[in-house]
Amino acid sequence: MYQSKRSSNVQVSQLPANHYRLVVSLFFGAFLLLMLSVANASSGAQQELLSFMDETKVLEPAANKESYMSHADQMLDQQRFGQALSYYTKVIRMDRDHDDAFLGRSIAYSGIGRIEESIADLNVFILRNPDHSMAHVYRGVRYMSQGHVEYAEENLLKAIRLNPRNAQAYDDLGVLYAQQGEIQVALKYFGQTLRIDPYNEMAYHNLSIAYFLLEDNEKALIAANRAIRLMPESRDTYILKAQILDALGEAEEAAKVRNYAQYLTEESWTESVSVN
């Protein structure tokens, strides 16, 4: 699926924040390959909200801004978005000028499917930090998840103008154009992503889907194999590879790959707060 992930990057969508860069990927992949379900995403958001309500299971940090912020970042890293939201909000109540708390809370909001609130926090952050390239990427991907193509494109292009080596911005632009059926344009952006970051596993995954849509299955398979070498536990990419093998008439090998994929854990992709 078209994606965007976190590790030390991160991304956004109508799906919980754990589907951003991979969010974008998962969003597009779900549309193209019918592998993901919005119902499952909604269920995940509901579970996260339930977790958020169960605050008694989390030890309360010392009541100061630094401790709350540290705890919020920790919860975000663990994809405990509801609890991260709670602690970022406490920081903001103590310090309305804490930009990092607004940025972190925007990711937490998106993680539980509250995209409008996420965009609102990003608006505050970008107003104060207009040259932050990744913040424009985050906002662009959120607009993409809502179907606001022009706003998404505007933000992603702005991110590139601010930082011409922002690989994630190129990757997400590729996803945006692919969603509009402009696959050749998408290929250009995925290629630029890989020129900047040759080890970007999501770009290879997305490139594979683009070639698959063009029925260039040999190139699609090459890209899928490269993605798998970089993320050998990627269930989504194995499923994609199985579909490509089916298209190539290699049904037996496709069955083996699909069988292996069922034992892998479904990926959960999210964003991280970038420094530029």
VENKA-V42052 format. One line per field, one symbol per residue. burial: b if it has 9 or more other ideal C-beta (glycine too) atoms within 8 Angstrom, else e. A space follows every 10 residues. Layout:
burial: ???
This chain:
burial: bbbbbbeebb bbbbbbbbbb bbbbbbbbbb ebbeebebee bbebbeebbe bbeeeeeeee beeebebbbb bbbebbeebb bbbbbbbbbb bbeeeeebbe bbbbbbbbbb bbbebebbbe bbbbbbeebe ebbbbbbbbb bbbbbeeebe bbbbbbbbbb ebbeebbbbb bbbbbbbbbe eebebbbbbb bbbbebeeeb bbbbbbbbbb bbbeeebeeb bebbbbbbeb eeebbbbbbb bbbbbbbbee eeebbebbeb beebeebebb bbbbee
